[in-house]
């Protein structure tokens, strides 16, 4: 069986907040939560999702309520590897 190559698509979500989460190995990671994730057709695909707060997310300087547009892959029901992040305010 060949591994599936997930397709990238464009999504939008509403930035709620960022916070530091403690991982199982006692390390911490800065995370952000996006609400109401919609695909490019306006269909809601997730109620919320957590992403690691990367340099690319920090560069758009989101504030609560901002609409963030990004490209991501869907793997096992999760959005992964977000790129091309734009703050649409």
N, C-alpha and C positions, 0 to 999 in steps of 0.2 A: 504494500500500500504506500503510495507516494504521500509525503507530507503536503498539506494544503498550504498554498501561499495566500495569506489573507490580503484582501484588497483594502487599500486606504480610501477613506471617504472623509468628507468635510462635515463637521458637527459644530453646534453651538451650545453653550451652557451659561447659566447665570452664576457668577462668582459669589459665594457666600462668605468664606473666610479661609484663612490659613492658620495652621497650628503645628506644634511639634508633637509627634507621636512617638511613643516608646515602642520599640520592636521587641520581639521575643528574646533576642540576644543582648538586651539592655542597652543597645545603641539607640540613638534617636534619629528621626528624619523629619524634615519640614515637609508638610503635606498641605494641599489645598482641596477644598470641596467645591464642586460645581453642581448646581441643581438643574433640573428639567433639561436633559440632554436631548437635542433634536438633530435629526439628519438634515441633509441639504433640501429635502422635500417638505420640511416642517413637521415630520412625524416624530413624536416623542419615543425615544428608544430606551432611555433610562430615567429614573426619577432623580438619581444622584450618582456621582462617582468621585473617587479620591485619586489625585495624582501627586507625584513627588513635585515639590516646588523647585523646578529647575531654573537655570539662568534665563532660559527663554521665557518662562512664565513671569519671572521677576522683572524682565525687561519691559513688559507691557504695563507694569505698575497697576494691577487691578485693585479696585475698591469695591466694597460690597454693593451688589446690584448691577455691576458691569456685565455686559454680554461678551463672552469670550468665544472667538471662532478658532477652530483648530482642526488639523487632519489627524486621524488615528486609524488603527487597525482594530478589528473585532476578533478576539481570540477567546474561545470558551465562554462567551457571554460577557466579556469584559472589554472595555476600550483600553488599548495599550499603545505605547510609543507615540505620544502626541507630538506633533511638529507644526510648523507654520502657524504659530500662535499670534492672533490679532485681537486687540482690545477694541470692540466695536462701540463701547460705552453706550 
